[in-house]
Amino acid sequence: MGVQAGLIRCPWGDGNDVMRRYHDEEWGVPCHDDRTLFEFMVLEGAQAGLSWQTVLNKRAAYRRAFADYSVSQIAAFGDDDVARLMADAGIIRNRAKVTATIGNARAVLELERSLDQLLWDFVGGAPVANGWPEMDQVPETTPVSDAMSKALKKRGFRFVGSTICYSLMQACGLVNDHLVRCYRFKACCISPERQ
């Protein structure tokens, strides 16, 4: 698609090329791919206390460090892998976040259904188009993200508080929080068929 100039975007997505590309090509696009959903679960958890720009700048290093988000490979990581990850300057070297990623991969493998099915069931299988006119109206959490957080924690997931869950929902298009004046709002209201 490429970054297009002269378009009306959500204010946060118009700061630099990295943020524009993420806003224009990924944020809010309904995603049903388990690997991508897990990637965003990891990245949203990694962001806790940091800026999204920081996380995006480290995204390629995360893919390399975490086996391109192969859940089965990450679930098999042991102490040597934790030590390797803690020495990797390309990622956010927070032991709790690193070990949560490994634990979350193991939790995904324990699910009775796909991560896609689990997450999308919280919104009835279709994106929720909120239609906010202004950024200050966009919530940080909702009753749905509260319920998702509780359900994930019950299944052994970590770094899945309600704010992180809502950010995951926004990133993966479970909710469409593009402002109504943003050129991406209408396109992100349509859910592609599940992969």
C-alpha positions in Angstrom: 0.0 0.0 0.0 2.7 2.5 1.0 2.4 5.7 3.0 0.2 8.2 1.3 0.6 11.9 1.9 -2.2 14.4 2.2 -4.7 12.1 3.9 -6.6 12.8 7.0 -5.4 10.3 9.7 -5.8 9.8 13.4 -3.5 12.4 15.0 -1.2 9.8 16.5 -0.6 8.2 13.1 0.7 11.3 11.4 3.9 11.9 13.3 6.6 10.1 11.3 6.9 7.5 8.5 7.1 4.5 11.0 3.9 5.5 12.7 2.1 6.5 9.5 2.9 3.1 7.9 1.7 1.3 11.0 -1.5 3.4 11.1 -2.2 3.1 7.4 -1.4 -0.6 6.9 -2.0 -2.4 10.1 -3.7 -0.7 13.0 -7.4 -1.5 13.2 -7.3 -4.0 10.3 -9.2 -7.1 11.3 -6.7 -9.9 11.9 -7.5 -13.6 12.2 -4.0 -15.0 11.9 -2.9 -16.7 15.2 0.8 -15.9 14.7 0.0 -12.2 14.2 -2.4 -12.1 17.1 0.3 -13.6 19.3 2.9 -11.1 18.0 0.6 -8.2 19.0 0.0 -9.8 22.4 3.7 -9.9 22.9 4.3 -6.4 21.6 1.4 -4.8 23.5 2.7 -6.5 26.7 6.3 -5.2 25.9 5.0 -1.7 25.5 3.7 -1.5 29.1 5.4 1.7 30.5 6.9 2.6 27.1 5.9 4.3 23.9 4.5 2.4 21.0 7.1 4.1 18.8 9.8 2.4 20.9 8.2 -1.0 20.4 7.8 -0.6 16.6 11.4 0.4 16.3 12.3 -3.0 17.9 9.8 -5.1 16.0 12.2 -6.7 13.6 14.5 -7.7 16.5 11.5 -9.2 18.3 10.7 -11.3 15.3 14.3 -12.6 15.2 14.6 -13.1 18.9 11.3 -14.9 19.3 11.5 -17.4 16.4 9.2 -15.2 14.2 6.5 -15.9 16.7 6.3 -19.6 16.3 4.3 -20.4 19.4 5.6 -24.0 19.6 9.2 -22.9 19.4 8.8 -20.1 22.0 7.0 -22.5 24.3 10.1 -24.7 24.3 12.4 -21.9 25.3 14.3 -22.7 28.5 16.8 -20.9 30.8 19.5 -20.6 28.1 17.0 -18.8 25.9 16.0 -16.4 28.7 19.6 -15.6 29.2 20.1 -15.0 25.5 17.0 -12.8 25.3 18.1 -10.8 28.4 21.4 -10.1 26.6 19.7 -9.0 23.3 19.9 -5.2 23.1 17.4 -5.3 20.2 14.5 -6.1 22.4 13.1 -4.7 25.7 15.2 -6.6 28.3 12.7 -6.9 31.0 12.8 -10.4 32.6 9.1 -10.4 33.6 8.1 -9.5 30.0 10.5 -12.0 28.5 9.3 -14.9 30.7 5.7 -13.8 30.2 6.1 -14.2 26.4 7.3 -17.8 26.9 4.6 -18.5 29.4 2.0 -17.0 27.1 3.2 -19.2 24.3 2.7 -22.2 26.5 -0.8 -21.0 27.5 -1.7 -20.7 23.8 -0.8 -24.3 23.3 -3.1 -25.3 26.1 -6.1 -23.6 24.6 -9.0 -25.8 23.5 -9.5 -23.6 20.4 -7.4 -21.2 18.4 -6.3 -17.8 19.8 -8.3 -16.3 17.0 -11.5 -17.9 18.1 -10.9 -17.1 21.7 -10.2 -13.4 21.1 -12.8 -12.7 18.5 -15.6 -14.4 20.5 -15.4 -11.3 22.8 -16.7 -9.1 20.0 -19.1 -11.7 18.5 -16.7 -12.4 15.6 -17.0 -9.0 13.9 -15.2 -5.7 14.4 -16.9 -3.2 16.6 -16.8 0.2 14.8 -16.9 2.8 17.6 -17.1 6.0 15.5 -15.2 8.4 17.8 -15.0 12.0 16.5 -12.1 12.9 18.8 -9.1 11.1 20.3 -9.9 12.1 23.9 -13.1 10.0 23.6 -11.3 6.8 22.8 -11.2 4.7 26.0 -8.2 2.9 27.5 -10.4 0.0 28.7 -13.9 -1.2 28.2 -16.0 -3.9 29.9 -15.1 -6.2 27.0 -11.3 -5.7 27.5 -11.9 -6.3 31.2 -13.6 -9.6 30.4 -10.9 -10.6 28.0 -8.2 -9.8 30.5 -9.9 -11.8 33.2 -10.4 -14.8 30.8 -6.8 -14.7 29.6 -5.4 -14.5 33.2 -7.6 -17.4 34.2 -5.9 -19.4 31.4 -2.4 -18.5 32.7 -1.6 -15.6 30.4 0.5 -12.7 31.9 0.9 -9.0 30.9 -2.7 -9.1 29.7 -4.3 -6.4 31.9 -7.4 -4.6 30.5 -5.4 -1.7 29.0 -3.1 -4.1 27.2 -6.1 -6.2 26.0 -7.8 -3.1 24.7 -4.7 -2.0 22.8 -4.5 -5.5 21.3 -8.2 -5.2 20.3 -7.4 -1.9 18.6 -4.2 -3.1 16.9 -5.9 -6.3 15.5 -9.1 -4.7 14.5 -11.4 -6.3 17.0 -12.5 -2.7 17.6 -12.2 0.1 15.0 -11.0 3.1 16.9 -9.9 5.1 13.9 -11.6 8.5 14.2 -14.6 8.8 11.9 -12.8 11.5 9.9 -9.7 9.3 9.4 -9.5 7.9 5.9 -9.0 4.3 7.4 -12.2 4.3 9.4 -14.5 2.8 6.7 -12.0 0.3 5.4 -11.4 -1.1 8.9 -15.2 -1.7 9.4 -15.1 -4.7 7.2 -13.8 -8.1 8.5 -12.1 -10.4 6.0 -13.0 -14.0 6.2 -11.1 -15.9 8.8 -7.9 -17.5 7.6 
